[in-house]
Amino acid sequence: MDIKSKNENRADLNKLMAENDDFFATFGAMDDAVYEDGVIPKKYKELTGLSISILSSCEECILYHLQGCISEGANKAELIEAIKMGVIGGGSIRFPSARYAFKMMQDLGVL
């Protein structure tokens, strides 16, 4: 599945969940609010989200936060450092997530 299809699928399923239970709409709004600019700039929140996504092995989240980082102006070195933080936090078992992140960076034109 290409990146555009992955993004459309995520949006469609988020909408489906929110239409069927208010919990998902509320959670989505809370997530959006937390990642907005605040005391911590959005760029750094997205980089943190990328590290957490590596640590939790969530491929969908890795792509989402990579795109967020890129849209906030994060450069290649910052992305790689955030990926390394997730790997070091979780150990070598996080290498598959790091590999996925590097593949998505390649597909997004960062590498």
C-alpha positions as CSV (number, residue, x, y, z in Angstrom):
1,M,0.0,0.0,0.0
2,D,1.4,3.4,-0.9
3,I,1.7,6.3,1.5
4,K,-1.4,8.1,0.1
5,S,-3.5,5.0,0.5
6,K,-2.2,4.5,4.0
7,N,-3.2,8.0,4.9
8,E,-6.6,7.7,3.4
9,N,-7.2,4.4,5.1
10,R,-6.2,5.8,8.5
11,A,-8.5,8.9,8.0
12,D,-11.5,6.7,6.8
13,L,-11.1,4.3,9.7
14,N,-10.8,7.2,12.2
15,K,-14.0,8.7,10.9
16,L,-15.8,5.3,11.0
17,M,-14.8,4.8,14.7
18,A,-15.7,8.4,15.6
19,E,-19.1,8.0,14.0
20,N,-19.8,4.9,15.9
21,D,-18.7,5.9,19.4
22,D,-18.0,9.4,20.9
23,F,-15.0,8.0,22.8
24,F,-13.0,7.9,19.5
25,A,-14.0,11.4,18.5
26,T,-13.1,12.7,22.0
27,F,-9.8,10.9,22.0
28,G,-8.9,12.1,18.5
29,A,-9.6,15.7,19.5
30,M,-7.5,15.3,22.7
31,D,-4.6,13.9,20.7
32,D,-4.9,16.8,18.2
33,A,-4.8,19.3,21.1
34,V,-1.8,17.7,22.8
35,Y,0.2,17.8,19.6
36,E,-0.5,21.5,18.8
37,D,2.1,24.2,19.5
38,G,2.3,25.0,23.1
39,V,5.1,25.5,25.7
40,I,6.8,22.7,23.7
41,P,6.8,23.6,19.9
42,K,4.9,21.2,17.6
43,K,8.1,20.1,15.9
44,Y,9.5,18.7,19.1
45,K,6.2,17.1,20.0
46,E,6.2,15.3,16.6
47,L,9.8,14.2,17.1
48,T,8.8,12.8,20.5
49,G,5.8,11.1,18.9
50,L,8.2,9.5,16.4
51,S,10.4,8.2,19.3
52,I,7.4,6.8,21.1
53,S,6.1,5.2,17.9
54,I,9.4,3.4,17.4
55,L,9.3,2.3,21.0
56,S,5.8,1.0,20.7
57,S,6.4,-0.6,17.2
58,C,3.4,1.2,15.7
59,E,4.1,1.4,11.9
60,E,1.0,3.6,11.3
61,C,2.2,5.9,14.0
62,I,5.7,6.0,12.7
63,L,4.4,7.2,9.3
64,Y,2.0,9.7,10.8
65,H,4.7,11.3,13.0
66,L,7.4,11.2,10.3
67,Q,5.0,13.2,8.1
68,G,4.3,15.5,11.1
69,C,8.0,16.0,11.7
70,I,8.7,16.8,8.0
71,S,5.8,19.2,7.9
72,E,7.2,21.0,10.9
73,G,10.6,21.3,9.3
74,A,12.5,18.5,11.0
75,N,15.6,17.6,9.0
76,K,17.1,14.2,8.3
77,A,19.5,14.3,11.3
78,E,16.7,15.2,13.7
79,L,14.5,12.3,12.4
80,I,17.3,9.8,12.7
81,E,18.1,11.0,16.3
82,A,14.4,10.6,17.3
83,I,14.5,7.1,15.8
84,K,17.6,6.3,17.7
85,M,16.0,7.4,21.0
86,G,13.1,5.0,20.4
87,V,15.5,2.2,19.6
88,I,17.7,2.8,22.7
89,G,14.6,3.0,24.9
90,G,13.3,-0.3,23.7
91,G,16.5,-2.2,22.7
92,S,17.4,-4.2,19.7
93,I,13.9,-5.5,19.4
94,R,13.0,-2.1,18.0
95,F,15.2,-2.5,14.9
96,P,12.3,-3.6,12.8
97,S,10.5,-0.4,13.6
98,A,13.7,1.6,12.8
99,R,13.9,-0.2,9.5
100,Y,10.3,0.7,8.7
101,A,11.0,4.3,9.6
102,F,14.0,4.4,7.3
103,K,11.9,2.9,4.5
104,M,9.2,5.5,5.0
105,M,11.8,8.3,5.1
106,Q,13.0,6.9,1.8
107,D,9.5,6.8,0.4
108,L,8.8,10.4,1.6
109,G,12.0,11.6,-0.1
110,V,14.0,12.4,3.0
111,L,16.7,9.8,2.2
